[in-house]
Amino acid sequence: MRHAFFTRAGAAASPLLTLRQVHSSRVCVVREPPGAWDPPEGDALAAAFPGAALGVRTADCFPVLVADPVAGAVAAVHSGWRGTLAGVLAETFRALVREFGSRPGDLHVAVGPGIRACCFEVGPEVAAAFAAGCPGAARPAPGRPGKFLLDLPRVLDAQMEEAGVARARRYDSGLCTACRPREFFSYRREGAAAGRMMSVIALG
């Protein structure tokens, strides 16, 4: 298995299977090598055939790459705040178990660069939505009444814990896209003109 999180200067290998990402919890399962690929709507791809190469595009949302070396399955997840709140990562784990017989304890899960609690300011409605499912995920922003700093990696880690992913098999880059303009695109920093990074996982 191979994986990569690319910086803004990077280029992804091809051909890749990608999605029309819509900030949902939908997982698209690919059971065999496709012919012509018309990207479906969704925010996670899972596959288990030799040569499968899956990619997601991000520019503040979190790319999460999942590998099961026992079942020979992989998944690529696009997890922004809406998808994280909707449980796209948990849905991906369930799809791997259901479709390929994965066991959560066998999974390796890597969280790539995304906007972190140092920079991700949200309003009270978003903070309250996360507080209901993951207490402590949002904390008041210093000097900014009514604003909160949201810690999405904390939520993703809680979802891994609940699913049964071993702590030793969870990996976090620790990198914030909004803090590092020379390395990463950031929608929050650059607006609609921001480019996208591609994160890829493949089966050899």
C-alpha positions as CSV (number, residue, x, y, z in Angstrom):
1,M,0.0,0.0,0.0
2,R,1.1,3.5,-0.7
3,H,-0.2,6.8,0.5
4,A,0.7,10.5,0.2
5,F,-0.5,13.9,1.4
6,F,0.7,16.5,-1.2
7,T,1.6,20.1,-0.5
8,R,0.5,22.9,-2.8
9,A,3.6,22.3,-4.9
10,G,2.9,18.6,-5.3
11,A,1.3,16.6,-8.1
12,A,-0.7,13.4,-7.7
13,A,0.0,10.3,-9.7
14,S,-2.6,9.2,-12.2
15,P,-5.0,7.6,-13.0
16,L,-6.9,8.2,-9.8
17,L,-10.5,7.6,-8.7
18,T,-11.9,10.8,-7.3
19,L,-15.3,12.2,-6.3
20,R,-17.6,15.1,-6.7
21,Q,-17.2,16.2,-3.1
22,V,-20.3,17.6,-1.5
23,H,-19.6,17.7,2.3
24,S,-21.7,14.7,3.0
25,S,-21.4,11.3,4.8
26,R,-21.8,9.3,1.6
27,V,-19.2,6.5,1.0
28,C,-18.8,5.2,-2.5
29,V,-17.5,1.6,-2.7
30,V,-15.7,0.5,-5.8
31,R,-15.7,-3.3,-6.0
32,E,-13.7,-3.8,-9.3
33,P,-11.5,-1.7,-11.6
34,P,-13.8,0.7,-13.4
35,G,-13.8,1.3,-17.1
36,A,-14.6,4.9,-17.8
37,W,-14.8,6.7,-14.5
38,D,-17.6,9.3,-14.0
39,P,-16.9,10.6,-10.5
40,P,-20.0,10.1,-8.3
41,E,-21.1,12.5,-5.5
42,G,-19.8,11.6,-2.1
43,D,-17.0,12.3,0.3
44,A,-15.3,8.9,0.8
45,L,-14.1,6.2,-1.5
46,A,-13.3,2.6,-0.5
47,A,-11.9,-0.2,-2.6
48,A,-10.1,-3.5,-2.4
49,F,-8.9,-4.4,-5.9
50,P,-5.2,-4.5,-6.9
51,G,-4.0,-1.2,-8.3
52,A,-6.9,0.8,-6.7
53,A,-5.8,4.5,-6.4
54,L,-8.1,6.8,-4.5
55,G,-7.8,10.5,-4.0
56,V,-9.6,13.4,-2.3
57,R,-9.0,17.2,-2.8
58,T,-8.8,19.5,0.2
59,A,-8.0,23.1,1.1
60,D,-8.8,23.3,4.8
61,C,-11.0,20.2,5.1
62,F,-9.2,17.1,6.4
63,P,-8.0,14.3,4.2
64,V,-8.1,11.0,6.0
65,L,-6.5,7.9,4.5
66,V,-7.4,4.4,5.8
67,A,-5.6,1.2,5.1
68,D,-6.5,-2.4,6.1
69,P,-3.4,-4.5,5.3
70,V,-5.2,-7.7,6.4
71,A,-8.3,-7.4,4.2
72,G,-6.3,-5.6,1.5
73,A,-8.7,-2.6,1.4
74,V,-8.1,1.2,1.4
75,A,-10.2,4.3,1.7
76,A,-9.8,8.0,1.1
77,V,-12.0,10.4,3.0
78,H,-12.8,14.2,2.7
79,S,-13.9,15.4,6.1
80,G,-14.7,19.1,6.5
81,W,-16.8,20.3,9.4
82,R,-20.1,19.3,7.8
83,G,-18.8,15.8,6.9
84,T,-17.2,15.3,10.3
85,L,-20.4,16.3,12.0
86,A,-22.3,13.9,9.8
87,G,-19.9,11.1,10.6
88,V,-18.3,10.5,7.2
89,L,-15.3,8.8,8.8
90,A,-17.5,6.5,10.9
91,E,-19.5,5.6,7.8
92,T,-16.3,4.8,6.0
93,F,-15.3,2.3,8.8
94,R,-18.7,0.7,8.6
95,A,-18.5,0.4,4.8
96,L,-15.1,-1.3,5.1
97,V,-16.4,-3.8,7.6
98,R,-19.6,-4.5,5.6
99,E,-18.1,-4.7,2.1
100,F,-14.6,-6.1,2.7
101,G,-14.7,-7.8,6.1
102,S,-12.4,-5.3,7.7
103,R,-11.9,-5.3,11.5
104,P,-11.5,-1.9,13.1
105,G,-8.5,-3.1,15.1
106,D,-6.6,-3.9,11.8
107,L,-7.1,-0.4,10.4
108,H,-4.4,2.2,10.0
109,V,-5.8,5.8,9.8
110,A,-3.8,8.9,8.9
111,V,-5.2,12.4,9.2
112,G,-3.5,14.9,6.9
113,P,-3.1,18.7,6.9
114,G,-6.3,20.7,7.5
115,I,-7.4,23.8,9.4
116,R,-6.9,23.3,13.1
117,A,-8.1,24.8,16.3
118,C,-5.4,27.5,16.2
119,C,-7.2,29.0,13.1
120,F,-10.7,27.5,12.6
121,E,-13.1,30.1,14.0
122,V,-16.8,29.2,13.9
123,G,-20.0,30.7,15.2
124,P,-22.1,29.5,18.2
125,E,-24.5,27.3,16.1
126,V,-21.6,25.2,14.7
127,A,-19.9,25.1,18.1
128,A,-23.2,23.9,19.7
129,A,-23.7,21.2,17.1
130,F,-20.3,19.7,17.9
131,A,-20.7,20.1,21.7
132,A,-23.6,17.8,21.6
133,G,-21.5,14.9,20.3
134,C,-18.0,15.8,21.3
135,P,-17.7,17.9,24.4
136,G,-14.6,20.1,24.4
137,A,-14.3,20.2,20.6
138,A,-15.0,23.9,20.5
139,R,-13.7,26.5,22.9
140,P,-14.3,30.2,23.1
141,A,-12.0,32.3,20.9
142,P,-9.9,34.6,23.1
143,G,-11.0,38.3,22.6
144,R,-13.8,37.3,20.2
145,P,-17.1,37.2,21.9
146,G,-19.5,34.7,20.3
147,K,-16.8,33.0,18.4
148,F,-15.3,29.6,19.0
149,L,-12.2,27.7,17.9
150,L,-13.1,24.2,16.5
151,D,-10.8,21.2,16.9
152,L,-11.8,18.8,14.1
153,P,-8.9,16.4,14.7
154,R,-10.2,15.9,18.2
155,V,-13.6,14.9,16.8
156,L,-12.0,12.6,14.2
157,D,-9.9,10.9,16.9
158,A,-13.0,10.4,19.1
159,Q,-14.8,8.8,16.1
160,M,-11.8,6.4,15.7
161,E,-11.9,5.6,19.4
162,E,-15.6,4.8,19.2
163,A,-15.1,2.6,16.1
164,G,-12.3,0.6,17.8
165,V,-9.3,1.8,15.8
166,A,-6.2,1.1,17.9
167,R,-4.5,4.2,19.3
168,A,-1.1,3.0,18.0
169,R,-2.6,2.9,14.4
170,R,-3.8,6.4,14.4
171,Y,-1.5,9.0,12.8
172,D,-1.9,12.7,12.7
173,S,0.3,15.1,10.6
174,G,-0.4,17.9,13.1
175,L,-0.2,20.4,10.2
176,C,-2.5,23.4,9.8
177,T,-3.3,24.5,6.3
178,A,-4.2,28.1,7.4
179,C,-0.9,28.6,9.2
180,R,1.5,27.5,6.4
181,P,0.9,29.5,3.2
182,R,4.1,28.3,1.5
183,E,3.1,24.7,1.8
184,F,-0.7,24.4,1.7
185,F,-3.7,26.0,0.1
186,S,-6.4,27.3,2.5
187,Y,-9.9,28.3,1.6
188,R,-10.2,30.2,4.9
189,R,-7.1,32.2,4.1
190,E,-7.4,32.6,0.3
191,G,-11.1,32.4,-0.4
192,A,-12.7,31.0,-3.5
193,A,-9.5,31.4,-5.5
194,A,-7.7,28.8,-3.3
195,G,-6.3,25.8,-5.1
196,R,-6.6,22.2,-3.8
197,M,-4.2,19.6,-2.5
198,M,-4.7,16.0,-3.5
199,S,-4.3,13.2,-1.0
200,V,-3.9,9.7,-2.4
201,I,-3.9,6.1,-1.2
202,A,-3.2,3.1,-3.4
203,L,-3.1,-0.7,-3.4
204,G,0.0,-2.1,-5.1
